Amino acid sequence: MPTRSPARIPAAVKWPHPDRGSGGDPRCRYNARMKIGRYRIDPPLVLAPMAGVTDKPFRLLCKRLGAGLAVSEMTNADPRLWHTRKSLQRMDHAGEPEPVSVQIAGYDPAMLAEAARFNVANGAQIIDINMGCPAKKVCNVWSGSALLQDEPLVARIVRAVVDAVEVPVTLKIRTGWNRDNRNALNIARIAEDCGIAALAVHGRTRADKYEGDAEYETIAAIKASVRIPVLANGDICTPQQARHVLDVTGADAVMIGRGAQGRPWIFHEIAHFLATGELLPEPGPGEVGRILLGHLEQLYAFYGERAGVLIARKHLGWYAKDRPENAAFRQVINRAESADMQLRLTRDYFAVLAAGERLAA
């Protein structure tokens, strides 16, 4: 059984490289020197791009709590949408630690190339192409994972974007369109041949959406067939699962999506476990409350009070989802119409949980 060490949520997390502090521990064989272009991804743990989730406040929080890279929610390649309020917020990278990775989505090679240039001019240091989103509204306009059905178009898009910018270009895909049409291996070879710097693979087809178990054997086959870094994505919700996925796929990094919702400290937990073999205890309600209250403040500052309060509701639900009092908490918190009320209710909720934990100790 792995040993447990005291819980601590640091201001920032650094990967313990074998040549500076790990004492050469063989458990540090996980790729602490993984790079995308000139950027070291340290630790090799990446926050997946998620529409409506990986906004600037959440990216900053996950980076502070140990993510080596945090990819933005996707931005549309259509230039007519670049100057809307939502798009301008998605393109705000001021003060964001490097490397800044921005995901673009679309179907037209020339349009995607121009979107890449535009985002680089606005601070992007890595461009990620979305060929993994399974959402119907994205696939219906021949974007996201729908592109996997047209390998020649994939090649034209990738080549156009790579040629358009000087920064590294990455690609996120699924294993295929459906279980009868798994072509991720072909796509991976196309990506490498066209100059993609790293490939993230979600271990499901588009038809699977988020159901069933991720198929890590496909990711392993891809890693064995290409020389570029491969990031494994899908069902990574614990440190033990992260290590298992790295072991069975040989991937250079793991990409975490839903596992970080309501648990942004998962990156620190995984980095610590990979480096030491120790499982950190779950942060207590007092620590969770402090993290959440800071997150809420950042949402209000970024979006303004009204929008921040509304956006915060989903995060509040995720933070509280594993608590037995979650249903009652959500009913109360969703009635909060002001930042002051939302903060007060949240502070009171976690204070009561922390008091109960102290009494039970």
C-alpha positions, 0 to 999 in steps of 0.5 A: 500500500502506498504511504500517505503524507500530510496534505498541503496545497501549495501556492505553486507546484514544481515537478521534482526532476531526477537531477534536482531533489528526487535522489534518482528515484526510479518512480520519476521515470515519468517524462519530467522533461516532456516538451512541446516545441521549446516549452517544457511541460512541467509536470507532464500533467495537462488540463484538457480544453473544455468549452465553458470550463477552462476559462482564464480563472480556472486555467490559472487555478489549475496551473497554481495547483500543479498543472504543467499546461492548461489549454484554453476552451476552444475558440471559433476559427470564424473571424466574424466571431472574434470580437464578441464579448465571449471571444474576447474573454477567451482570448484574454491571456494577460498575466497567464504563465507560459506556455499559453495554449489556445485551442481553435476549432473549424473546418476550413484550412485557410480560416483555421490558419488565419485563426492561428495567426490571430491568436498568436498575435494575441498571446498564444504560444501553442496552438491546439487544433480541435478534432476531438469535440463530440458535441453535436452542434460542433460536429454538425458543422463539420468541425471537432471529431467530425473531421476524423471522417476525412483524412485528406482534409485533416492533412490540409488543415494541419499543414495549413496551420503548421505553416501559418505560425512559428509557434508549436501546433498540437492536435487533439483527437479521438480514436475515430468516428465510431467503433467501426471506424477507428482511424486514430493511428492513420491520423497520428501519422498524418499529424506527425508528417505534417509537423504537429508538435504533440498529439493528445488522444481521448481514448473514445470514439466520437460515437462513444461521447463519454460513455464506457471505458477509455481504450488505452490500447489505441493510445499505446499503439499510437505512441509506439508508431510516432516519435512526437509526444503523445498525451493520454486522455480519458477517465483519469480521476485519481493519481493511481489511474494516472500512473496506470495510464502512463504505464499501459500507454507509454504516453509522455503526459496525461491530459485531465478533463472532467477529473479536474472539475471541482478538484483542481488540486488533482494535478498536485496529487498526481505529481506527488504520487508519480514522484514519491509513490505517496498518496496525499490525503484529500484536502479538508473542507476548510482548505477546499473552502479557501480554494473555492472562495478564491476561485469565486473572487477570480470569476467575479473579477474576470466576468463581472458580478452578474455573469460571475455569479451565474458561471460560479454555480456549476463550479460550486456544484462540482466542488460539492458533488461528493458531499452528502449535503450537496443537494441541499447546498445546490438548492440554496446556492442557486438562489444567490443573486449577488456575489456577497450572498454567494460568498457568504453561503459558500463560506458558511457551508464549508465552515460547518463542514470543517467544524463537523470534521473537527468534532469527529476527529 
